[in-house]
């Protein structure tokens, strides 16, 4: 099954059922040996914003602007 997230903190689920040799539902399986129904699927860190320092102001006084580099990185 697919992971619930494309980055950190996801999980996968599957259905686990008790069946007899003919594939019919049974209820005499040993609960202690039941396989896990969910597992984590860590897929690495999530993307985050990286940004530089603010640049110089475009005006020495009144309504100037400052800019900086902002990028989304993995």
N, C-alpha and C positions, 0 to 999 in steps of 0.2 A: 504494500500500500504506500501511497505517497506520504511524504512528511507534511505535517500541518503548517510548517513554516519554511521559507527559503533561507532563513538564517537562524541565529541562536534561539534555543528554547522550544523547538518543535517536538512533536511526538507522532508515532505511528500506532494504529490500532488494528487488530485482527479479531475475528470471531473464533472462539475455541468451543467446540461442542463434543459431547461424549457420544460415540456411535459404536454399534456392534460390527461384526465382520461383513455384514450385508449393507452397511451404510444407514441403518435405521437408528433413530435416537434411543440411547440407553441411559441409565442412571446409576450404573454400578462402577463407574470409573473412580480411581483413587484420586481424591482431591489434592493430596500432597504432591502428586506428580503432574498436575495440570500445568500446561505451558503458559507463559505470560501472554496476556492479551494486549498489553501496551508496552512500548519501549520509547526511550528518547531518541531523537535523531538530530543531534547537534550538527548544524551545517556550516559552522564558522560564524564569525562576527557579522552583525547587521551593518549595512551601510550607514555612514554618519557624515554630518557636515564638517568640512575642514575649511578654515578661513584664515586669511592673512591679516596683517596690520592695516589700520586705516591709512590711506594716502594723505597727501597735502590737501588743504582746503583750496577750492577753485577761486576764492576771492579773499582779499585781505580784510574785508569787513562786510557786514550784511549778507544775508541769504546765499552763502556759498554751499558747496557740497563736497563731501569726502567719499571716496569709494574704496573698496577692498575686494580682493579675489575670494570668491566663495564657490567651493566645488563639493559635490557629493562623492564620497570615496568608500570603497569596501575596506 
